[in-house]
Amino acid sequence: MSIGMVLKNGLFVVCATMMLVILYLIFMWVPTDNIQGTVQRIMYFHVSVAWVAFLAFFIVLVGSVGYLWKGTSKWDHLAYSAAEIGVLLTTLLLITGILWAKPIWGVWWTWEPRLTTSLMLWLIYVAYLMLRAYSPPGNQGARYAAVLGIIGFIDVPIVYYSVKLWRTVHPQVIVGPAASGSLDSSMRILLFLTVATFTVLFVYLLIDRVSLRKSEDEVEWVRGIAEQASHLPLSLR
């Protein structure tokens, strides 16, 4: 068994164990919020997927810059794979936000700044994936996507600081440099554990997707060789 496979299997076991632990802690250990009640427990998932989505799009930024600079496929694989996971996480971010908003605000959706900029972030990277899916074979689509991946990251700090930049009904930031909200100590510990769990999950998925991208390139290379061979005269095959 290769080192990469051992690492993947180890990450899977660690992630599965951590996920079971935080599920128990979320529903059995931390106190229920005095104002919001049980629905506040969505926060642990909502905030965690948001932070790891930001991490995924930062990896897209790094991979895109690396690809435009070096032109090697490993950077493109990294950016493409991180974008796929980032879109998945942002989808979960929007879903958990909607589920949290309904009982607290009384509506499923409101066009307040944090929700609107988060939706814009999702649309930007869905466009990135569509560009990759429908671009013709070759490096041109990858270069265009790299430019979009770099420009799209501008929306990440806008999403994060939106509650500071505009008047909004969204709760204050409780994690990171702009944090101003407060949490019970047990809630804060559990939130950090949940973020760590989703980070491990992200690393596992990223390794898996990058490995798949490499395999797809190898298959395309073999297919290209086979097609070239099919056009050779029978005497040269």
C-alpha positions in Angstrom: 0.0 0.0 0.0 1.4 3.4 -1.0 2.1 6.2 1.5 -0.6 8.3 -0.1 -3.2 5.6 0.4 -2.1 5.1 4.1 -2.4 8.9 4.6 -5.9 8.9 3.0 -7.1 6.0 5.1 -5.7 7.6 8.3 -7.4 10.9 7.6 -10.7 9.1 6.9 -10.5 7.3 10.3 -9.5 10.4 12.1 -12.3 12.5 10.4 -15.0 9.8 11.1 -14.0 9.6 14.7 -13.9 13.4 15.2 -17.3 13.7 13.4 -18.9 11.2 15.8 -17.4 13.1 18.8 -18.6 16.5 17.8 -22.1 15.2 17.0 -22.3 13.9 20.5 -20.9 17.1 22.0 -23.3 19.3 20.0 -26.4 17.5 21.1 -25.4 16.2 24.5 -22.7 18.4 26.0 -23.0 22.1 25.2 -25.8 24.1 26.8 -28.9 25.2 24.9 -28.8 28.9 23.9 -31.1 30.9 26.2 -32.5 33.1 23.4 -32.5 31.0 20.2 -33.1 27.6 21.8 -32.1 24.3 20.1 -31.9 25.7 16.6 -28.8 27.6 17.6 -26.9 24.3 17.4 -26.9 24.7 13.6 -24.2 27.4 14.3 -21.5 24.8 14.8 -22.0 23.4 11.3 -22.8 26.8 9.7 -19.7 28.6 11.0 -17.4 25.6 10.4 -18.4 25.0 6.7 -18.0 28.8 6.1 -14.5 28.9 7.4 -13.4 25.8 5.6 -15.1 27.0 2.4 -13.0 30.2 2.7 -9.9 27.9 3.1 -10.9 26.0 0.0 -11.2 29.2 -2.1 -7.8 30.4 -0.7 -6.3 27.1 -2.0 -8.0 27.9 -5.4 -6.2 31.3 -5.3 -2.9 29.7 -4.5 -3.3 27.0 -7.1 -4.4 29.5 -9.8 -1.5 31.8 -9.2 0.9 28.8 -9.2 -0.6 27.5 -12.5 -0.3 30.9 -14.2 3.2 31.3 -12.9 4.6 27.7 -13.4 2.1 26.3 -16.0 2.3 22.8 -14.4 -0.7 20.6 -14.1 -0.2 19.9 -10.4 -1.2 23.5 -9.6 -4.3 23.3 -11.9 -5.3 20.0 -10.2 -5.0 21.7 -6.8 -7.1 24.7 -7.8 -9.8 22.7 -9.6 -10.2 20.1 -6.8 -10.4 22.8 -4.1 -13.0 24.7 -6.2 -15.2 21.6 -6.3 -15.0 21.1 -2.6 -15.5 24.9 -1.9 -18.7 24.9 -3.9 -20.0 21.9 -2.0 -19.2 23.6 1.3 -20.7 26.9 0.2 -23.9 25.0 -0.7 -24.0 23.6 2.8 -23.3 27.1 4.1 -26.3 28.5 2.3 -28.5 25.6 3.3 -27.6 25.7 7.0 -28.0 29.5 6.9 -31.5 29.2 5.5 -32.5 26.5 8.1 -31.2 28.8 10.9 -32.9 32.0 9.5 -36.4 30.7 9.3 -37.1 30.1 13.0 -35.0 33.2 14.1 -35.9 35.8 11.4 -39.3 34.3 10.4 -38.2 34.0 6.7 -36.2 31.5 4.7 -34.2 34.2 2.9 -33.6 37.9 3.1 -31.3 40.0 0.9 -29.1 41.2 3.8 -25.4 41.7 3.0 -23.9 38.5 4.4 -26.4 36.2 2.7 -26.2 38.2 -0.6 -22.4 38.2 -0.8 -22.4 34.5 0.2 -24.7 33.7 -2.7 -22.5 35.7 -5.0 -19.5 33.7 -3.8 -21.3 30.4 -4.7 -22.3 31.7 -8.1 -18.7 32.8 -8.9 -17.3 29.4 -8.2 -20.1 27.5 -9.9 -19.2 29.6 -12.9 -15.6 28.5 -12.4 -16.7 24.8 -12.5 -18.9 25.4 -15.5 -16.0 27.1 -17.3 -13.8 24.0 -16.6 -16.6 21.6 -17.7 -17.4 23.2 -21.0 -14.0 24.5 -22.1 -12.3 22.7 -25.0 -9.5 20.4 -24.2 -6.1 22.0 -23.6 -4.6 24.7 -21.5 -6.8 27.6 -22.5 -9.7 26.7 -20.3 -7.4 26.1 -17.3 -5.9 29.6 -17.8 -9.2 31.3 -18.0 -10.4 29.4 -14.9 -7.2 30.4 -13.0 -8.0 34.1 -13.7 -11.5 33.6 -12.5 -10.3 31.8 -9.4 -8.0 34.7 -8.5 -10.6 37.4 -9.1 -13.3 35.4 -7.4 -11.4 35.3 -4.1 -12.0 39.0 -3.7 -15.5 38.2 -2.5 -14.2 36.1 0.4 -13.1 39.0 2.6 -16.2 40.9 1.5 -18.4 38.0 2.9 -16.4 37.9 6.1 -16.4 41.6 6.8 -19.9 42.3 5.5 -21.4 42.5 8.9 -18.9 45.2 9.7 -19.2 47.1 6.4 -23.0 47.3 6.4 -25.8 47.4 8.9 -27.1 43.9 9.0 -29.4 41.6 11.0 -26.8 38.8 10.7 -25.1 37.8 14.0 -21.7 39.4 14.6 -18.5 37.6 13.7 -17.4 35.2 16.4 -14.2 33.7 14.8 -11.2 35.4 13.3 -9.6 38.9 13.4 -13.0 40.7 13.2 -14.6 38.7 16.0 -16.8 40.7 18.3 -19.5 38.3 19.4 -19.2 36.2 22.5 -19.8 32.6 23.3 -19.9 30.4 26.4 -16.5 28.8 26.9 -17.9 25.3 26.2 -19.5 26.6 23.0 -16.3 28.2 21.9 -14.3 25.0 22.5 -16.8 22.9 20.6 -16.8 25.4 17.7 -13.1 25.2 17.3 -13.3 21.4 17.5 -16.0 21.4 14.7 -13.9 23.7 12.6 -10.9 21.3 13.0 -13.1 18.3 12.1 -14.3 20.0 8.9 -10.7 21.0 8.1 -9.6 17.4 8.3 -12.5 16.4 6.1 -11.5 19.1 3.6 -7.9 17.8 3.5 -9.1 14.2 3.0 -11.4 15.3 0.1 -8.7 17.5 -1.4 -6.2 14.6 -1.5 -8.8 12.3 -3.0 -9.9 14.8 -5.7 -6.3 15.7 -6.7 -5.5 12.0 -7.0 -8.5 11.6 -9.2 -7.4 14.5 -11.4 -4.0 12.9 -11.9 -5.7 9.6 -12.9 -7.9 11.4 -15.4 -4.9 13.0 -17.0 -3.2 9.6 -17.3 -6.3 8.1 -18.9 -6.5 11.0 -21.4 -2.8 10.6 -22.2 -3.2 6.9 -22.9 -6.4 7.6 -25.0 -4.4 10.2 -27.0 -1.6 7.7 -27.7 -4.2 5.1 -28.7 -5.9 7.5 -31.1 -2.6 8.4 -32.7 -1.7 4.7 -33.1 -5.1 4.0 -34.7 -4.2 6.4 -37.6 -0.8 4.8 -38.3 -0.5 2.4 -41.3 -0.9 -1.2 -40.4 2.7 -1.9 -41.2 3.8 0.5 -38.5 1.6 -0.6 -35.7 
